[in-house]
Amino acid sequence: MKRPRRPPRSPKSEQPQTYQYLLFYKPYNVISQFTDESPSGDRQTLKDYIPIPDVYPVGRLDQDSEGLLLLTNHGQLQHRLINPKFHHPRTYWVQVERIPDESALQQLREGVIIQGYQTRPAQVALLPQEPNLPPRNPPIRFRKEIPTAWLEMTLTEGRNRQVRKMTASVGFPTLRLVRTQIADLNLVGLAPGQWRHLTPTEVENLLKSV
């Protein structure tokens, strides 16, 4: 005797996906992962700061970079923010060795060649003064006889160590790198090592942007 077929499950009966959206101010020397897969296994990870399960960083910040990291379990949003074809902006404050002239700034704006790849045009400006940032621990190493400057750079792509490679290619090595903004989200109200949930308005605006 054949068993009667179960009626198809109504979409309304399925539990809706609960999405999480977090902002984290990643400190220097923390890797953008929840587990350290290096042989030593002793580096600080996101797990040391964030107790929320099953969220993942959108993109990454290198261990020696600081600043804003967005984490979510919303896969489609993650894909769209990471995929360079969608041109989502990310803004950085970049401390460089020596003071770039206008020619170097214009090269960065127009795009430079890195390992055979031409970077996209970027917004680049020389900051008139050092930005108000918490001190880095440990401090940067710099030579007293060589001045430093701060740039604000907004990119719409995120290749591996791209900002550092860009400034080095025009003769001004990066000493400190802090991501301050992803789309309309920023570091305001967060100290290094702190995180928070996005507000409903921030979530709504972020989803509209993608």
Accessible surface in RSA format (square Angstrom, percent):
REM  Atomic radii and reference values for relative SASA: ProtOr
REM  Chains: A
REM  Algorithm: Lee & Richards
REM  Probe-radius: 1.40
REM  Slices: 20
REM RES _ NUM      All-atoms   Total-Side   Main-Chain    Non-polar    All polar
REM                ABS   REL    ABS   REL    ABS   REL    ABS   REL    ABS   REL
RES MET A   1   239.19 123.9 152.33 100.8  86.87 206.8 129.21 109.9 109.98 145.7
RES LYS A   2   192.80  94.1 171.57 105.3  21.23  50.5 120.66 108.6  72.14  76.8
RES ARG A   3   219.15  92.0 198.36 101.1  20.79  49.5  70.94  97.0 148.21  89.8
RES PRO A   4   120.79  88.0  97.83  89.2  22.97  83.5 109.35  90.3  11.44  71.1
RES ARG A   5   230.62  96.8 201.34 102.6  29.28  69.7  77.90 106.5 152.72  92.6
RES ARG A   6   220.54  92.6 198.31 101.1  22.24  52.9  70.91  96.9 149.64  90.7
RES PRO A   7   113.51  82.7  96.51  88.0  17.00  61.8 102.73  84.8  10.77  67.0
RES PRO A   8   129.41  94.3 103.54  94.4  25.87  94.0 114.78  94.8  14.63  90.9
RES ARG A   9   179.03  75.2 148.93  75.9  30.10  71.7  41.06  56.1 137.97  83.6
RES SER A  10    55.86  47.2  47.40  63.3   8.45  19.5  41.12  87.6  14.74  20.7
RES PRO A  11   112.30  81.8 100.51  91.6  11.78  42.8 101.73  84.0  10.57  65.7
RES LYS A  12   199.22  97.2 165.03 101.3  34.19  81.4 116.72 105.1  82.50  87.9
RES SER A  13    70.66  59.7  37.81  50.5  32.86  75.7  49.20 104.8  21.46  30.1
RES GLU A  14    95.11  54.6  84.05  63.6  11.07  26.4  19.40  37.5  75.71  61.8
RES GLN A  15   164.52  92.0 140.11 102.4  24.41  58.1  59.93 127.6 104.59  79.3
RES PRO A  16   110.90  80.8  90.72  82.7  20.18  73.3 101.59  83.9   9.30  57.8
RES GLN A  17   113.26  63.3  83.66  61.1  29.60  70.5  29.48  62.8  83.77  63.5
RES THR A  18   100.20  71.3  90.24  91.5   9.96  23.7  64.71  86.9  35.49  53.7
RES TYR A  19    93.11  43.5  71.67  40.8  21.44  55.8  38.61  29.0  54.50  67.2
RES GLN A  20    54.72  30.6  52.81  38.6   1.91   4.5   7.12  15.2  47.59  36.1
RES TYR A  21    20.22   9.4  16.57   9.4   3.65   9.5  13.94  10.5   6.27   7.7
RES LEU A  22     0.00   0.0   0.00   0.0   0.00   0.0   0.00   0.0   0.00   0.0
RES LEU A  23     0.00   0.0   0.00   0.0   0.00   0.0   0.00   0.0   0.00   0.0
RES PHE A  24     0.00   0.0   0.00   0.0   0.00   0.0   0.00   0.0   0.00   0.0
RES TYR A  25     5.50   2.6   5.50   3.1   0.00   0.0   5.16   3.9   0.34   0.4
RES LYS A  26     0.00   0.0   0.00   0.0   0.00   0.0   0.00   0.0   0.00   0.0
RES PRO A  27    21.69  15.8  20.05  18.3   1.63   5.9  21.69  17.9   0.00   0.0
RES TYR A  28    49.10  22.9  39.10  22.2  10.00  26.0   6.98   5.2  42.12  51.9
RES ASN A  29    74.40  51.3  71.89  69.5   2.51   6.0   6.64  16.0  67.76  65.5
RES VAL A  30     0.15   0.1   0.15   0.1   0.00   0.0   0.15   0.1   0.00   0.0
RES ILE A  31    11.30   6.4  10.35   7.7   0.95   2.3  11.30   8.1   0.00   0.0
RES SER A  32     8.06   6.8   1.17   1.6   6.89  15.9   1.17   2.5   6.89   9.7
RES GLN A  33    73.00  40.8  69.90  51.1   3.10   7.4  31.28  66.6  41.72  31.6
RES PHE A  34    46.18  23.1  39.97  24.8   6.22  16.2  39.97  24.2   6.22  17.8
RES THR A  35    81.86  58.2  77.78  78.9   4.08   9.7  67.73  91.0  14.13  21.4
RES ASP A  36    27.32  19.1   4.67   4.7  22.65  53.6   4.67  11.0  22.65  22.6
RES GLU A  37   144.92  83.2 110.55  83.6  34.37  81.8  45.51  88.0  99.41  81.2
RES SER A  38    31.06  26.2  16.81  22.4  14.25  32.8  22.03  46.9   9.03  12.7
RES PRO A  39   148.78 108.4 105.43  96.1  43.36 157.6 118.73  98.0  30.06 186.8
RES SER A  40    78.77  66.6  41.86  55.9  36.91  85.0  44.76  95.3  34.01  47.6
RES GLY A  41    43.10  53.1   0.00   N/A  43.10  53.1  13.98  38.4  29.12  65.2
RES ASP A  42   114.84  80.4  80.83  80.4  34.01  80.4  41.00  96.5  73.83  73.6
RES ARG A  43    83.83  35.2  69.91  35.6  13.92  33.2  29.71  40.6  54.12  32.8
RES GLN A  44    84.26  47.1  80.31  58.7   3.95   9.4  28.75  61.2  55.51  42.1
RES THR A  45    10.52   7.5  10.52  10.7   0.00   0.0   6.49   8.7   4.03   6.1
RES LEU A  46     0.00   0.0   0.00   0.0   0.00   0.0   0.00   0.0   0.00   0.0
RES LYS A  47   148.81  72.6 132.62  81.4  16.20  38.6  76.36  68.7  72.45  77.2
RES ASP A  48    88.13  61.7  51.99  51.7  36.14  85.4  14.73  34.7  73.40  73.2
RES TYR A  49    59.67  27.9  39.97  22.7  19.70  51.3  35.66  26.8  24.01  29.6
RES ILE A  50     4.61   2.6   0.00   0.0   4.61  11.1   0.32   0.2   4.29  11.6
RES PRO A  51   101.80  74.2  68.54  62.5  33.26 120.9  81.61  67.4  20.19 125.5
RES ILE A  52    31.31  17.8  27.87  20.8   3.44   8.3  28.06  20.2   3.25   8.8
RES PRO A  53   100.54  73.3  84.74  77.2  15.80  57.4  94.91  78.4   5.63  35.0
RES ASP A  54   102.88  72.1  90.81  90.4  12.06  28.5  24.35  57.3  78.53  78.3
RES VAL A  55     2.01   1.3   0.05   0.0   1.95   4.7   0.05   0.0   1.95   5.3
RES TYR A  56   123.21  57.5 123.21  70.1   0.00   0.0  87.94  66.1  35.27  43.5
RES PRO A  57    22.71  16.5  16.09  14.7   6.61  24.0  16.09  13.3   6.61  41.1
RES VAL A  58     9.74   6.4   5.17   4.7   4.57  11.0   5.17   4.5   4.57  12.4
RES GLY A  59    31.03  38.3   0.00   N/A  31.03  38.3  25.64  70.4   5.38  12.1
RES ARG A  60   137.18  57.6 122.65  62.5  14.53  34.6  58.31  79.7  78.87  47.8
RES LEU A  61     6.98   3.9   5.43   3.9   1.55   3.9   6.45   4.5   0.53   1.4
RES ASP A  62    19.96  14.0  16.84  16.8   3.13   7.4   3.57   8.4  16.39  16.3
RES GLN A  63    56.45  31.6  51.26  37.5   5.19  12.4  20.26  43.1  36.19  27.4
RES ASP A  64    42.86  30.0  40.80  40.6   2.06   4.9  21.93  51.6  20.93  20.9
RES SER A  65     0.65   0.5   0.65   0.9   0.00   0.0   0.06   0.1   0.59   0.8
RES GLU A  66     6.17   3.5   6.17   4.7   0.00   0.0   0.00   0.0   6.17   5.0
RES GLY A  67     0.00   0.0   0.00   N/A   0.00   0.0   0.00   0.0   0.00   0.0
RES LEU A  68     0.00   0.0   0.00   0.0   0.00   0.0   0.00   0.0   0.00   0.0
RES LEU A  69     0.00   0.0   0.00   0.0   0.00   0.0   0.00   0.0   0.00   0.0
RES LEU A  70     0.03   0.0   0.03   0.0   0.00   0.0   0.03   0.0   0.00   0.0
RES LEU A  71     0.00   0.0   0.00   0.0   0.00   0.0   0.00   0.0   0.00   0.0
RES THR A  72     0.51   0.4   0.05   0.0   0.46   1.1   0.05   0.1   0.46   0.7
RES ASN A  73    44.11  30.4  22.43  21.7  21.68  52.2  14.92  35.9  29.19  28.2
RES HIS A  74    23.42  12.8  23.21  16.1   0.21   0.5  14.19  14.6   9.24  10.7
RES GLY A  75    45.59  56.2   0.00   N/A  45.59  56.2  34.63  95.0  10.97  24.6
RES GLN A  76   119.74  67.0 108.12  79.0  11.62  27.7  37.40  79.6  82.34  62.4
RES LEU A  77     2.10   1.2   0.43   0.3   1.67   4.2   1.87   1.3   0.23   0.6
RES GLN A  78    37.84  21.2  37.84  27.7   0.00   0.0   5.86  12.5  31.98  24.3
RES HIS A  79   102.86  56.2  96.01  66.7   6.85  17.5  65.26  67.3  37.60  43.7
RES ARG A  80    72.05  30.3  72.05  36.7   0.00   0.0   3.67   5.0  68.38  41.4
RES LEU A  81     3.99   2.2   2.42   1.7   1.57   3.9   2.42   1.7   1.57   4.2
RES ILE A  82    82.94  47.2  73.18  54.5   9.76  23.5  73.69  53.1   9.25  25.1
RES ASN A  83    35.81  24.7  30.41  29.4   5.40  13.0   5.76  13.9  30.05  29.0
RES PRO A  84    70.56  51.4  66.35  60.5   4.21  15.3  70.56  58.3   0.00   0.0
RES LYS A  85   136.66  66.7 117.52  72.1  19.14  45.6  63.24  56.9  73.42  78.2
RES PHE A  86    58.46  29.2  39.45  24.4  19.00  49.5  43.61  26.4  14.85  42.5
RES HIS A  87    96.19  52.6  85.62  59.5  10.58  27.1  54.14  55.8  42.05  48.9
RES HIS A  88    17.61   9.6  15.39  10.7   2.22   5.7   8.74   9.0   8.87  10.3
RES PRO A  89    52.69  38.4  52.28  47.7   0.41   1.5  52.39  43.3   0.30   1.9
RES ARG A  90    28.20  11.8  27.75  14.1   0.45   1.1   2.20   3.0  26.00  15.8
RES THR A  91    16.50  11.7  16.44  16.7   0.06   0.1   6.25   8.4  10.25  15.5
RES TYR A  92    16.07   7.5  16.07   9.1   0.00   0.0   3.76   2.8  12.31  15.2
RES TRP A  93    60.49  24.3  60.49  29.3   0.00   0.0  60.32  32.2   0.17   0.3
RES VAL A  94     0.00   0.0   0.00   0.0   0.00   0.0   0.00   0.0   0.00   0.0
RES GLN A  95    19.38  10.8  19.38  14.2   0.00   0.0   0.00   0.0  19.38  14.7
RES VAL A  96     0.00   0.0   0.00   0.0   0.00   0.0   0.00   0.0   0.00   0.0
RES GLU A  97    25.44  14.6  25.44  19.2   0.00   0.0   1.85   3.6  23.59  19.3
RES ARG A  98   102.29  42.9 102.29  52.1   0.00   0.0  37.50  51.3  64.79  39.3
RES ILE A  99    98.23  55.9  80.31  59.8  17.92  43.2  80.31  57.8  17.92  48.6
RES PRO A 100     5.72   4.2   0.93   0.9   4.79  17.4   0.93   0.8   4.79  29.8
RES ASP A 101    86.38  60.5  77.76  77.4   8.61  20.4  42.66 100.4  43.72  43.6
RES GLU A 102   108.08  62.1 100.99  76.4   7.09  16.9  66.78 129.2  41.30  33.7
RES SER A 103    71.34  60.3  59.45  79.3  11.89  27.4  41.52  88.4  29.82  41.8
RES ALA A 104     3.93   3.6   3.59   5.5   0.34   0.8   3.65   5.1   0.28   0.7
RES LEU A 105     7.73   4.3   7.73   5.5   0.00   0.0   7.73   5.4   0.00   0.0
RES GLN A 106    72.87  40.8  72.87  53.3   0.00   0.0  32.46  69.1  40.41  30.6
RES GLN A 107    83.71  46.8  81.15  59.3   2.57   6.1  30.26  64.4  53.45  40.5
RES LEU A 108     1.33   0.7   1.33   1.0   0.00   0.0   1.33   0.9   0.00   0.0
RES ARG A 109    62.46  26.2  59.41  30.3   3.05   7.3  28.82  39.4  33.64  20.4
RES GLU A 110   103.76  59.6  90.84  68.7  12.91  30.7  35.14  68.0  68.61  56.0
RES GLY A 111    12.00  14.8   0.00   N/A  12.00  14.8   0.00   0.0  12.00  26.9
RES VAL A 112    12.68   8.3   8.12   7.3   4.57  11.0  12.68  11.0   0.00   0.0
RES ILE A 113   107.64  61.3  88.68  66.1  18.96  45.7  88.68  63.9  18.96  51.5
RES ILE A 114    22.44  12.8  17.57  13.1   4.88  11.8  20.79  15.0   1.66   4.5
RES GLN A 115   160.89  90.0 110.99  81.1  49.90 118.8  58.39 124.3 102.50  77.7
RES GLY A 116    73.99  91.2   0.00   N/A  73.99  91.2  34.10  93.6  39.89  89.3
RES TYR A 117    63.69  29.7  60.76  34.6   2.93   7.6  54.58  41.0   9.10  11.2
RES GLN A 118    94.60  52.9  81.92  59.9  12.68  30.2  38.16  81.2  56.44  42.8
RES THR A 119     1.58   1.1   0.41   0.4   1.16   2.8   0.41   0.6   1.16   1.8
RES ARG A 120    58.70  24.6  53.18  27.1   5.52  13.2  24.36  33.3  34.34  20.8
RES PRO A 121    99.59  72.6  87.91  80.1  11.68  42.4  88.32  72.9  11.27  70.0
RES ALA A 122    12.67  11.7   0.40   0.6  12.27  27.9   5.30   7.5   7.37  19.5
RES GLN A 123   132.30  74.0 126.34  92.3   5.96  14.2  48.18 102.5  84.12  63.8
RES VAL A 124     8.21   5.4   0.00   0.0   8.21  19.8   0.35   0.3   7.86  21.3
RES ALA A 125    48.07  44.2  47.17  72.8   0.90   2.0  47.91  67.5   0.16   0.4
RES LEU A 126    72.53  40.4  52.39  37.5  20.14  50.6  52.39  36.8  20.14  54.2
RES LEU A 127    39.01  21.7  28.72  20.5  10.29  25.9  28.79  20.2  10.21  27.5
RES PRO A 128   133.44  97.2  90.26  82.3  43.18 157.0 102.83  84.9  30.61 190.2
RES GLN A 129   141.66  79.2 128.78  94.1  12.88  30.7  43.17  91.9  98.49  74.7
RES GLU A 130   122.87  70.5 100.87  76.3  22.00  52.4  26.43  51.1  96.44  78.7
RES PRO A 131    18.16  13.2   2.94   2.7  15.21  55.3  12.52  10.3   5.64  35.0
RES ASN A 132   152.81 105.4 123.12 119.0  29.69  71.5  40.91  98.5 111.89 108.2
RES LEU A 133    30.56  17.0   8.58   6.1  21.98  55.3   9.95   7.0  20.61  55.5
RES PRO A 134    48.24  35.2  40.84  37.2   7.40  26.9  47.52  39.2   0.72   4.5
RES PRO A 135   126.55  92.2 102.74  93.7  23.81  86.6 110.67  91.4  15.88  98.7
RES ARG A 136    33.97  14.3  23.43  11.9  10.54  25.1   4.89   6.7  29.08  17.6
RES ASN A 137   130.12  89.7 114.94 111.1  15.18  36.5  31.59  76.0  98.53  95.2
RES PRO A 138    70.83  51.6  70.83  64.6   0.00   0.0  70.83  58.5   0.00   0.0
RES PRO A 139    98.76  72.0  90.77  82.7   7.99  29.0  92.43  76.3   6.33  39.3
RES ILE A 140    24.16  13.7  14.03  10.4  10.14  24.4  14.72  10.6   9.45  25.6
RES ARG A 141   224.48  94.3 205.25 104.6  19.23  45.8  80.87 110.5 143.61  87.0
RES PHE A 142   115.93  58.0  87.25  54.0  28.68  74.6  91.92  55.7  24.01  68.7
RES ARG A 143   125.66  52.8 120.59  61.5   5.06  12.1  52.80  72.2  72.85  44.2
RES LYS A 144   197.46  96.3 164.78 101.1  32.68  77.8 109.66  98.7  87.80  93.5
RES GLU A 145   136.31  78.3 101.69  76.9  34.61  82.4  69.71 134.8  66.59  54.4
RES ILE A 146    34.31  19.5  30.46  22.7   3.85   9.3  30.74  22.1   3.58   9.7
RES PRO A 147    75.05  54.7  63.13  57.5  11.92  43.3  74.25  61.3   0.80   5.0
RES THR A 148    43.58  31.0  20.54  20.8  23.04  54.9   3.99   5.4  39.59  59.8
RES ALA A 149    11.22  10.3   5.28   8.1   5.94  13.5  11.22  15.8   0.00   0.0
RES TRP A 150    13.62   5.5  10.77   5.2   2.85   6.7   9.91   5.3   3.71   6.0
RES LEU A 151     0.77   0.4   0.77   0.5   0.00   0.0   0.77   0.5   0.00   0.0
RES GLU A 152    63.33  36.4  61.70  46.7   1.63   3.9   2.66   5.1  60.67  49.5
RES MET A 153     0.00   0.0   0.00   0.0   0.00   0.0   0.00   0.0   0.00   0.0
RES THR A 154    19.53  13.9  16.96  17.2   2.57   6.1   8.03  10.8  11.50  17.4
RES LEU A 155     4.52   2.5   3.66   2.6   0.86   2.2   4.52   3.2   0.00   0.0
RES THR A 156    33.26  23.7  31.90  32.3   1.36   3.2  28.85  38.7   4.41   6.7
RES GLU A 157     4.19   2.4   3.35   2.5   0.85   2.0   2.18   4.2   2.02   1.6
RES GLY A 158    56.78  70.0   0.00   N/A  56.78  70.0  17.00  46.6  39.79  89.1
RES ARG A 159   129.98  54.6 116.92  59.6  13.06  31.1  42.17  57.6  87.80  53.2
RES ASN A 160    94.38  65.1  77.41  74.8  16.96  40.8  40.11  96.5  54.27  52.5
RES ARG A 161    89.01  37.4  77.97  39.7  11.04  26.3  33.58  45.9  55.42  33.6
RES GLN A 162     7.82   4.4   4.12   3.0   3.70   8.8   4.19   8.9   3.63   2.8
RES VAL A 163     6.93   4.6   5.17   4.7   1.76   4.2   5.17   4.5   1.76   4.8
RES ARG A 164    32.61  13.7  30.36  15.5   2.25   5.4  16.53  22.6  16.08   9.7
RES LYS A 165    62.09  30.3  55.50  34.1   6.59  15.7  44.56  40.1  17.53  18.7
RES MET A 166     0.19   0.1   0.19   0.1   0.00   0.0   0.19   0.2   0.00   0.0
RES THR A 167     0.39   0.3   0.39   0.4   0.00   0.0   0.39   0.5   0.00   0.0
RES ALA A 168    57.00  52.4  40.34  62.2  16.67  37.9  41.06  57.8  15.94  42.2
RES SER A 169    59.80  50.5  16.56  22.1  43.24  99.6  29.22  62.2  30.58  42.8
RES VAL A 170    21.31  14.0   1.41   1.3  19.90  48.0   8.67   7.5  12.64  34.3
RES GLY A 171    33.76  41.6   0.00   N/A  33.76  41.6  29.56  81.1   4.20   9.4
RES PHE A 172    15.34   7.7  15.34   9.5   0.00   0.0  15.34   9.3   0.00   0.0
RES PRO A 173    58.22  42.4  57.60  52.5   0.62   2.2  58.22  48.1   0.00   0.0
RES THR A 174    20.55  14.6   0.64   0.7  19.91  47.5   0.64   0.9  19.91  30.1
RES LEU A 175    32.78  18.3  20.30  14.5  12.48  31.4  23.36  16.4   9.42  25.3
RES ARG A 176    18.01   7.6  17.67   9.0   0.34   0.8   2.12   2.9  15.89   9.6
RES LEU A 177    10.74   6.0  10.61   7.6   0.13   0.3  10.61   7.5   0.13   0.4
RES VAL A 178     0.00   0.0   0.00   0.0   0.00   0.0   0.00   0.0   0.00   0.0
RES ARG A 179     7.25   3.0   7.25   3.7   0.00   0.0   0.00   0.0   7.25   4.4
RES THR A 180    13.06   9.3  12.28  12.4   0.78   1.9   9.45  12.7   3.61   5.5
RES GLN A 181    60.93  34.1  60.93  44.5   0.00   0.0   1.11   2.4  59.83  45.4
RES ILE A 182     9.33   5.3   9.33   6.9   0.00   0.0   9.33   6.7   0.00   0.0
RES ALA A 183    16.70  15.4   8.98  13.9   7.72  17.6  11.11  15.6   5.59  14.8
RES ASP A 184   116.59  81.7  99.48  99.0  17.12  40.5  30.02  70.7  86.57  86.3
RES LEU A 185     8.32   4.6   6.77   4.8   1.55   3.9   8.32   5.8   0.00   0.0
RES ASN A 186    56.23  38.8  53.74  51.9   2.48   6.0   8.55  20.6  47.67  46.1
RES LEU A 187    20.34  11.3  17.17  12.3   3.17   8.0  17.26  12.1   3.09   8.3
RES VAL A 188   121.13  79.7 105.03  95.1  16.10  38.8 112.45  97.7   8.68  23.5
RES GLY A 189    74.88  92.3   0.00   N/A  74.88  92.3  41.63 114.2  33.25  74.5
RES LEU A 190    22.24  12.4   6.05   4.3  16.19  40.7   7.70   5.4  14.54  39.1
RES ALA A 191    43.65  40.1  41.02  63.3   2.64   6.0  42.97  60.5   0.68   1.8
RES PRO A 192    54.93  40.0  33.76  30.8  21.17  77.0  33.76  27.9  21.17 131.6
RES GLY A 193    16.06  19.8   0.00   N/A  16.06  19.8   4.96  13.6  11.10  24.9
RES GLN A 194    90.13  50.4  86.64  63.3   3.49   8.3  28.80  61.3  61.33  46.5
RES TRP A 195    68.99  27.7  47.96  23.2  21.03  49.4  34.63  18.5  34.36  55.8
RES ARG A 196    69.44  29.2  65.03  33.1   4.41  10.5  50.55  69.1  18.89  11.4
RES HIS A 197    87.53  47.8  77.53  53.9  10.00  25.6  56.70  58.4  30.83  35.9
RES LEU A 198    14.32   8.0   0.06   0.0  14.26  35.8   0.06   0.0  14.26  38.4
RES THR A 199    64.05  45.6  60.24  61.1   3.81   9.1  60.81  81.7   3.24   4.9
RES PRO A 200   117.77  85.8 106.64  97.2  11.13  40.5 113.50  93.7   4.27  26.5
RES THR A 201    86.09  61.2  84.79  86.0   1.30   3.1  49.52  66.5  36.57  55.3
RES GLU A 202    41.40  23.8  38.99  29.5   2.42   5.8  19.91  38.5  21.49  17.5
RES VAL A 203    26.83  17.7  26.83  24.3   0.00   0.0  26.83  23.3   0.00   0.0
RES GLU A 204    89.89  51.6  85.21  64.5   4.68  11.1  30.04  58.1  59.85  48.9
RES ASN A 205    70.64  48.7  64.30  62.1   6.35  15.3  14.18  34.1  56.47  54.6
RES LEU A 206     6.11   3.4   1.98   1.4   4.12  10.4   5.66   4.0   0.45   1.2
RES LEU A 207    70.58  39.3  58.35  41.7  12.23  30.8  58.70  41.2  11.88  32.0
RES LYS A 208   154.22  75.2 118.86  72.9  35.37  84.2  86.68  78.0  67.54  71.9
RES SER A 209    55.80  47.2  24.38  32.5  31.42  72.4  36.89  78.6  18.91  26.5
RES VAL A 210    42.03  27.7  10.33   9.4  31.69  76.4  30.76  26.7  11.26  30.5
END  Absolute sums over single chains surface
CHAIN  1 A    12908.6      10411.0       2497.5       6925.6       5983.0
END  Absolute sums over all chains
TOTAL         12908.6      10411.0       2497.5       6925.6       5983.0
